[in-house]
Amino acid sequence: MPKFKYKVRSSSGEETEGEVNALDRFAVAADLRGTGNIILSIEEAQSFSVPGLAFLNSLLGRVKLRDLIIFSHNLSTMMTAGLSLSRALSILERQTKNATFKATIKTLIEDISHGNTFSGSMEKFPKVFSPVFISMVRAGEESGGLSQSLLVVGDQLEKSYVLKKKIKGAMIYPAVVISVLGIIGVLMFIYVVPTLAATFKDLNVELPTSTKVIMWISDTLANHFLLGLMGFIAVVAGIWGILRTKQGHRAFESSLFYIPVVGGLVRQSNAARTTRTLSSLLSSGVDMVEAITITKDVLQNSYYKEVMDIAADRVQKGIPLSSVFKEKEKIYPLLVGEMIEVGEETGKLSEMLLNVAIFFEDEVDSATKNMSTIIEPLLMVVIGASVGFFAISMISPMYSVMSGI
């Protein structure tokens, strides 16, 4: 945690200075006000930093999504059992192992003891608490159902956590196989191909184009490794740079819709995330337009963000929410718009959105389980084609020599 210098004046008029470690200035101010002193100044102390250490600290000091899930569920349970918010937070502060989160909860307790609202105190920590979390807590405070809102937001976070974990898990297997294949290919180009290339040169035979390409790649890697590495890094950096631009990122997001299997997974996962977030916010009492705006921040793909912008504008004009989703069938599955329309007609929009979210979460679960079954034969085809191309390219000159003899 950062170190802060402070200067305070006591009730007798005596000024004192000191240093303290704290999460931020708000935490320092809360501690000093608790002693009855008048705060004159609070400044962050300059400290020696090792290059890259700040980045490492930011990674180590992060509050994980799992911590927030446990926090919201436990806080809801204790408040339902009759504990006050301050006492429940105090218990969670002692139980929490994450130093950053412990300091955050401590500041929340101090702010609440000084008369601030729970949601208002949480707004000071945007890197810890998401807009969805804060909005649902605020709605719970206003309606008097804070414990229920915390339970709902805990379920929302847990479903998002599980969804991300399943998608990432499905991508690990092909990533590992392709990485291993690439490493083996590089080693063969450096150590195996040069020996065969020397033999072909001694035999003075005409080489096929594919063999010449392989030999050129091998020569570059074996004799100009640094140049080849720099070229590879330049290509990767170029692709990364293009993807970082608005047009490049937009093109990448658009291409995802047309990739077999992946396109369906993108639609289903975003449909699940959109409907569950909207359902959680609306059930907590958040205004429709605000709920749509917050949901937009949860979504990552710009195409889905645009749909939320259109939805917010339509709802403000009195146009049904379902009309937007029914028009965007290429982005959202047809079922989303139809179920939202039913929810609007029956007055049970939040329930319908939750049902849609559960349906598509099950679809994503099924898709990720079947993905390995689909990917395995595709990887075998890619590996077989690569090995076959290499074998034919290196063996065909030998057949030419044998036929000449």
C-alpha positions as CSV (number, residue, x, y, z in Angstrom):
1,M,0.0,0.0,0.0
2,P,1.2,3.6,-0.6
3,K,2.6,5.8,2.2
4,F,1.1,9.2,3.0
5,K,2.5,12.1,4.9
6,Y,0.0,14.1,7.0
7,K,-0.1,17.2,9.2
8,V,-2.7,17.7,11.8
9,R,-3.6,20.2,14.6
10,S,-4.8,19.0,18.0
11,S,-7.6,20.7,20.0
12,S,-4.8,22.5,22.0
13,G,-3.4,24.0,18.8
14,E,-0.3,21.8,18.6
15,E,0.7,20.7,15.1
16,T,2.2,17.3,14.4
17,E,3.4,15.5,11.3
18,G,3.7,11.8,10.5
19,E,3.6,9.0,7.9
20,V,1.1,6.2,7.6
21,N,0.5,3.3,5.1
22,A,-3.1,3.3,3.7
23,L,-5.1,2.4,0.7
24,D,-5.8,6.0,-0.3
25,R,-6.3,9.5,1.1
26,F,-9.8,8.8,2.2
27,A,-8.6,6.0,4.5
28,V,-6.0,8.3,6.0
29,A,-8.5,11.1,6.6
30,A,-10.9,8.7,8.2
31,D,-8.3,7.5,10.7
32,L,-7.2,11.1,11.5
33,R,-10.7,12.4,12.0
34,G,-11.4,9.5,14.4
35,T,-8.6,10.9,16.8
36,G,-10.4,14.3,17.0
37,N,-7.6,16.2,15.2
38,I,-8.0,18.8,12.5
39,I,-6.4,17.7,9.2
40,L,-4.1,20.3,7.7
41,S,-2.7,18.3,4.8
42,I,-2.4,14.8,3.4
43,E,0.2,14.0,0.7
44,E,1.4,10.8,-0.9
45,A,5.0,10.2,0.1
46,Q,7.5,9.8,-2.7
47,S,9.2,6.3,-2.4
48,F,11.9,4.5,-4.3
49,S,10.5,2.2,-6.9
50,V,12.1,-0.6,-8.9
51,P,11.2,-0.7,-12.6
52,G,8.2,-3.1,-13.0
53,L,7.6,-3.3,-9.3
54,A,4.5,-1.1,-9.5
55,F,3.0,-3.3,-12.1
56,L,3.8,-6.4,-10.0
57,N,2.2,-4.8,-7.0
58,S,-0.9,-3.9,-9.0
59,L,-1.3,-7.6,-10.0
60,L,-0.7,-8.8,-6.4
61,G,-3.0,-6.2,-5.0
62,R,-6.0,-7.0,-7.1
63,V,-9.2,-8.1,-5.5
64,K,-10.3,-11.2,-7.3
65,L,-13.8,-11.9,-8.5
66,R,-14.0,-14.9,-6.2
67,D,-13.3,-12.6,-3.2
68,L,-16.3,-10.4,-4.2
69,I,-18.6,-13.4,-4.6
70,I,-17.8,-14.6,-1.1
71,F,-18.0,-11.1,0.3
72,S,-21.5,-10.4,-1.1
73,H,-22.9,-13.8,-0.1
74,N,-21.5,-13.8,3.4
75,L,-22.6,-10.2,4.0
76,S,-26.1,-11.0,2.8
77,T,-26.3,-14.0,5.1
78,M,-25.2,-12.1,8.2
79,M,-27.5,-9.2,7.5
80,T,-30.4,-11.7,7.0
81,A,-29.5,-13.2,10.4
82,G,-29.9,-9.8,12.0
83,L,-26.4,-8.4,12.2
84,S,-25.9,-4.7,11.5
85,L,-24.0,-3.7,8.3
86,S,-21.1,-2.3,10.3
87,R,-20.7,-5.4,12.4
88,A,-21.0,-7.8,9.4
89,L,-18.4,-5.8,7.6
90,S,-16.1,-5.9,10.6
91,I,-16.4,-9.7,10.7
92,L,-15.6,-9.9,7.0
93,E,-12.6,-7.5,7.4
94,R,-11.1,-9.9,9.9
95,Q,-11.8,-13.0,7.8
96,T,-10.4,-11.5,4.5
97,K,-6.8,-12.6,3.6
98,N,-6.4,-10.2,0.7
99,A,-4.6,-7.1,2.1
100,T,-6.0,-4.7,-0.5
101,F,-9.6,-5.9,0.1
102,K,-9.0,-5.9,3.9
103,A,-8.0,-2.2,3.7
104,T,-11.0,-1.5,1.4
105,I,-13.5,-3.0,3.9
106,K,-11.9,-1.1,6.7
107,T,-12.4,2.2,4.9
108,L,-16.1,1.2,4.2
109,I,-16.7,0.6,7.9
110,E,-15.2,4.0,8.8
111,D,-17.2,5.8,6.1
112,I,-20.4,4.1,7.2
113,S,-19.7,5.0,10.9
114,H,-19.4,8.7,9.8
115,G,-22.9,8.6,8.2
116,N,-22.1,7.8,4.6
117,T,-24.1,5.3,2.7
118,F,-22.8,1.9,1.8
119,S,-23.1,2.4,-2.0
120,G,-21.6,5.9,-1.7
121,S,-18.5,4.5,0.1
122,M,-18.2,1.8,-2.5
123,E,-18.0,4.4,-5.2
124,K,-14.6,5.4,-3.9
125,F,-13.2,2.0,-5.1
126,P,-14.2,1.7,-8.8
127,K,-11.4,-0.9,-9.3
128,V,-12.9,-3.1,-6.7
129,F,-16.6,-2.7,-7.0
130,S,-18.2,-2.6,-10.5
131,P,-21.0,-0.3,-11.5
132,V,-23.4,-3.2,-11.4
133,F,-22.4,-4.0,-7.8
134,I,-22.7,-0.4,-6.7
135,S,-26.1,0.2,-8.4
136,M,-27.7,-2.9,-7.0
137,V,-26.5,-2.0,-3.5
138,R,-27.9,1.5,-3.9
139,A,-31.2,0.1,-5.1
140,G,-31.2,-2.3,-2.1
141,E,-30.6,0.6,0.3
142,E,-33.4,2.7,-1.2
143,S,-35.9,-0.2,-1.1
144,G,-34.9,-1.5,2.3
145,G,-33.9,-4.9,0.8
146,L,-30.1,-4.6,1.0
147,S,-29.5,-8.2,2.1
148,Q,-31.6,-9.5,-0.9
149,S,-29.7,-7.2,-3.3
150,L,-26.4,-8.5,-2.0
151,L,-27.6,-12.1,-2.6
152,V,-28.7,-11.3,-6.1
153,V,-25.4,-9.5,-7.0
154,G,-23.4,-12.4,-5.5
155,D,-25.3,-14.8,-7.7
156,Q,-24.8,-12.5,-10.7
157,L,-21.0,-12.4,-10.1
158,E,-20.8,-16.1,-9.5
159,K,-22.6,-16.9,-12.8
160,S,-20.3,-14.5,-14.7
161,Y,-17.3,-16.1,-13.0
162,V,-18.4,-19.6,-14.0
163,L,-19.2,-18.5,-17.6
164,K,-15.8,-17.0,-18.1
165,K,-14.1,-20.0,-16.5
166,K,-15.8,-22.4,-18.9
167,I,-15.0,-20.4,-22.0
168,K,-11.3,-20.1,-21.0
169,G,-11.2,-23.7,-20.1
170,A,-12.4,-24.7,-23.5
171,M,-9.6,-22.7,-25.2
172,I,-6.7,-24.1,-23.1
173,Y,-6.5,-27.5,-24.9
174,P,-6.2,-26.2,-28.5
175,A,-3.8,-23.4,-27.3
176,V,-1.5,-26.0,-25.7
177,V,-1.5,-28.3,-28.7
178,I,-0.8,-25.5,-31.2
179,S,2.0,-24.1,-28.9
180,V,3.7,-27.5,-28.7
181,L,3.3,-28.1,-32.4
182,G,5.0,-24.7,-33.1
183,I,7.9,-25.4,-30.7
184,I,8.5,-28.9,-32.3
185,G,8.4,-27.3,-35.8
186,V,11.0,-24.6,-34.9
187,L,13.3,-27.3,-33.5
188,M,13.0,-29.4,-36.6
189,F,13.7,-26.4,-38.8
190,I,16.9,-25.6,-36.8
191,Y,18.3,-29.1,-36.2
192,V,16.8,-31.6,-38.7
193,V,16.2,-29.7,-42.0
194,P,19.8,-28.3,-42.3
195,T,21.2,-31.9,-42.4
196,L,18.8,-32.9,-45.2
197,A,19.5,-29.6,-47.0
198,A,23.2,-30.3,-47.0
199,T,22.6,-33.7,-48.5
200,F,20.4,-32.2,-51.3
201,K,23.1,-29.6,-52.2
202,D,25.8,-32.4,-52.4
203,L,23.5,-34.4,-54.7
204,N,22.9,-31.3,-56.9
205,V,19.3,-32.1,-57.6
206,E,16.4,-29.8,-58.7
207,L,14.3,-29.1,-55.6
208,P,10.5,-28.5,-55.6
209,T,9.3,-25.1,-54.6
210,S,7.9,-26.4,-51.3
211,T,11.3,-27.8,-50.4
212,K,13.0,-24.5,-51.2
213,V,10.5,-22.7,-49.0
214,I,11.2,-25.0,-46.1
215,M,15.0,-24.8,-46.6
216,W,14.7,-21.0,-46.7
217,I,12.8,-20.9,-43.4
218,S,15.3,-23.4,-41.9
219,D,18.3,-21.3,-43.0
220,T,16.7,-18.1,-41.6
221,L,16.0,-19.8,-38.2
222,A,19.4,-21.6,-38.0
223,N,21.7,-18.9,-39.3
224,H,19.7,-15.7,-38.6
225,F,17.7,-16.6,-35.5
226,L,17.7,-13.1,-34.1
227,L,16.6,-11.7,-37.4
228,G,13.8,-14.3,-37.6
229,L,12.8,-13.6,-34.0
230,M,12.7,-9.9,-34.7
231,G,10.6,-10.5,-37.8
232,F,8.2,-12.7,-35.8
233,I,7.9,-10.1,-33.1
234,A,7.3,-7.4,-35.7
235,V,4.5,-9.3,-37.2
236,V,2.9,-10.0,-33.8
237,A,3.4,-6.4,-32.8
238,G,1.8,-5.2,-36.1
239,I,-1.2,-7.5,-35.7
240,W,-1.5,-6.3,-32.0
241,G,-1.3,-2.7,-33.1
242,I,-4.0,-3.1,-35.7
243,L,-6.3,-4.8,-33.2
244,R,-5.7,-1.9,-30.8
245,T,-7.1,0.6,-33.3
246,K,-10.8,1.1,-33.4
247,Q,-11.2,-0.1,-37.0
248,G,-9.0,-3.2,-36.4
249,H,-10.7,-4.2,-33.2
250,R,-14.1,-3.7,-34.8
251,A,-13.1,-5.9,-37.7
252,F,-11.9,-8.6,-35.3
253,E,-15.1,-8.5,-33.3
254,S,-17.1,-8.7,-36.6
255,S,-15.1,-11.8,-37.8
256,L,-15.9,-13.7,-34.6
257,F,-19.6,-13.9,-35.7
258,Y,-18.6,-15.9,-38.8
259,I,-16.2,-18.4,-37.3
260,P,-17.9,-21.8,-36.9
261,V,-18.6,-22.8,-33.3
262,V,-17.0,-19.6,-32.0
263,G,-19.7,-17.4,-33.5
264,G,-22.5,-19.3,-31.7
265,L,-20.5,-19.2,-28.5
266,V,-20.1,-15.4,-28.7
267,R,-23.8,-14.9,-29.3
268,Q,-24.9,-17.2,-26.5
269,S,-22.4,-16.0,-23.9
270,N,-23.2,-12.3,-24.6
271,A,-27.0,-13.1,-24.5
272,A,-26.6,-14.8,-21.2
273,R,-24.5,-11.9,-19.8
274,T,-26.9,-9.3,-21.1
275,T,-30.1,-10.9,-19.8
276,R,-28.7,-11.9,-16.4
277,T,-27.3,-8.5,-15.7
278,L,-30.6,-6.8,-16.8
279,S,-32.6,-9.2,-14.7
280,S,-30.5,-8.7,-11.6
281,L,-30.6,-4.9,-11.9
282,L,-34.4,-4.7,-12.6
283,S,-35.2,-7.2,-9.8
284,S,-33.2,-5.0,-7.4
285,G,-35.3,-1.9,-8.3
286,V,-32.9,-0.2,-10.7
287,D,-34.5,2.1,-13.3
288,M,-34.8,0.5,-16.8
289,V,-32.6,3.1,-18.6
290,E,-30.0,3.0,-15.9
291,A,-30.0,-0.8,-15.9
292,I,-29.4,-0.8,-19.7
293,T,-26.6,1.7,-19.3
294,I,-24.9,-0.3,-16.6
295,T,-25.3,-3.5,-18.7
296,K,-23.6,-1.8,-21.6
297,D,-20.5,-1.3,-19.4
298,V,-20.5,-5.1,-18.5
299,L,-20.4,-6.1,-22.2
300,Q,-17.0,-6.1,-24.0
301,N,-18.0,-6.4,-27.7
302,S,-18.7,-3.0,-29.3
303,Y,-21.5,-4.5,-31.4
304,Y,-23.4,-5.4,-28.2
305,K,-22.6,-2.0,-26.6
306,E,-24.2,-0.3,-29.6
307,V,-27.4,-2.4,-29.1
308,M,-27.5,-1.2,-25.5
309,D,-27.2,2.4,-26.7
310,I,-30.1,1.9,-29.1
311,A,-32.1,0.2,-26.4
312,A,-31.7,3.0,-23.9
313,D,-32.7,5.6,-26.5
314,R,-35.8,3.5,-27.5
315,V,-36.9,3.0,-23.9
316,Q,-36.7,6.7,-23.2
317,K,-39.0,7.3,-26.1
318,G,-41.5,4.7,-24.8
319,I,-40.7,2.0,-27.4
320,P,-40.6,-1.6,-26.0
321,L,-37.2,-3.0,-25.2
322,S,-38.0,-6.2,-27.2
323,S,-38.1,-4.3,-30.5
324,V,-34.4,-3.7,-30.4
325,F,-33.4,-7.3,-29.8
326,K,-35.8,-8.6,-32.4
327,E,-34.2,-6.3,-35.0
328,K,-30.7,-7.5,-34.1
329,E,-31.1,-11.2,-34.8
330,K,-27.6,-11.5,-36.2
331,I,-26.2,-10.4,-32.9
332,Y,-28.7,-11.8,-30.4
333,P,-30.4,-15.1,-30.8
334,L,-34.1,-14.8,-31.9
335,L,-35.3,-16.2,-28.5
336,V,-34.0,-13.2,-26.6
337,G,-36.3,-10.7,-28.3
338,E,-39.3,-13.0,-28.2
339,M,-38.9,-13.8,-24.5
340,I,-38.4,-10.1,-23.6
341,E,-41.6,-9.3,-25.6
342,V,-43.5,-11.9,-23.5
343,G,-42.1,-10.5,-20.3
344,E,-43.2,-7.0,-21.3
345,E,-46.7,-8.2,-22.1
346,T,-47.1,-10.2,-18.9
347,G,-45.4,-7.7,-16.6
348,K,-42.7,-10.3,-15.6
349,L,-39.8,-9.0,-17.6
350,S,-37.2,-9.6,-14.8
351,E,-38.3,-13.3,-14.5
352,M,-38.3,-13.8,-18.3
353,L,-34.8,-12.3,-18.6
354,L,-33.6,-14.6,-15.8
355,N,-35.1,-17.6,-17.7
356,V,-33.3,-16.6,-20.9
357,A,-30.0,-16.2,-19.0
358,I,-30.3,-19.7,-17.5
359,F,-31.2,-21.2,-20.9
360,F,-28.2,-19.6,-22.7
361,E,-25.8,-20.4,-19.8
362,D,-26.8,-24.1,-20.2
363,E,-26.2,-23.7,-23.9
364,V,-22.7,-22.3,-23.3
365,D,-22.0,-25.1,-20.8
366,S,-23.0,-27.7,-23.4
367,A,-21.1,-26.0,-26.2
368,T,-17.9,-25.8,-24.2
369,K,-18.2,-29.5,-23.2
370,N,-18.6,-30.5,-26.9
371,M,-15.9,-28.1,-28.1
372,S,-13.1,-30.5,-27.3
373,T,-14.9,-33.2,-29.3
374,I,-15.2,-30.8,-32.3
375,I,-11.7,-29.3,-32.0
376,E,-9.8,-32.6,-31.6
377,P,-10.5,-33.8,-35.2
378,L,-9.8,-30.3,-36.6
379,L,-6.4,-30.2,-34.8
380,M,-5.7,-33.7,-36.1
381,V,-6.3,-32.4,-39.6
382,V,-4.1,-29.4,-39.1
383,I,-1.3,-31.5,-37.6
384,G,-1.6,-34.1,-40.3
385,A,-1.6,-31.5,-43.1
386,S,1.5,-29.9,-41.6
387,V,3.4,-33.2,-41.1
388,G,2.3,-34.3,-44.6
389,F,3.5,-31.1,-46.3
390,F,6.8,-31.3,-44.5
391,A,7.3,-35.0,-45.3
392,I,6.4,-34.7,-49.0
393,S,8.6,-31.6,-49.3
394,M,11.7,-33.4,-47.9
395,I,11.1,-36.9,-49.3
396,S,10.2,-35.9,-52.9
397,P,13.8,-34.8,-53.8
398,M,15.0,-38.2,-52.6
399,Y,12.6,-40.0,-55.0
400,S,14.0,-37.8,-57.8
401,V,17.5,-39.0,-56.9
402,M,16.5,-42.6,-56.7
403,S,14.7,-42.4,-60.1
404,G,17.8,-40.9,-61.6
405,I,19.9,-43.8,-60.4
